[in-house]
């Protein structure tokens, strides 16, 4: 069983790191730490896969939970003055940094206007090829909730791209 997980983790590593980076708001160090914790939990059995979802959606759920737990600990450390030297976390959407064309920039800007749950479901469905059902499991929400966030996200993205896409394209191509 552990060998199966080793192979699965190796195969999903790139997508898992991208998801961890998304969950960590672009903070690479937090993403790496959370990913390491998630891998340890899967391999030592403290995160148990029950087979009700795909291995990918299970792993993404574990990663999401590890990032959340890490953020809670970090907030407490900062509150108690134990983490004063740590640099500020980069906000959502800022980690992309590399301009990959005008349409990607417009889409990224539009995604930044989505709610956090909408951003999560879009990330999981569009970038990690999960079904909405698998995304719901990874997010820890019901299927109906995930469908609602997904539908609202698509509508909002369409509106943003139709209303501001041309302006964003002009800005990014002239820069």
Buried (B, 14 or more C-beta within 10 A) or exposed (E): EEEEBEEBBEEBEEBBBBBBBBBBBBBEEBBBBBBEBBBEBBBEEEBEBEEEBBBBBBBBBBBBBBBBEBBEEBEEEEEEEEEEEEEEBBEBBEBBEEEEEBEEBBBBBBBBBBEEBBBBBBBBBBEBEBBBBBBBBBBEBEBEBBBBBBEBBBEBBEEBBEEBBEEBBEBBEEE
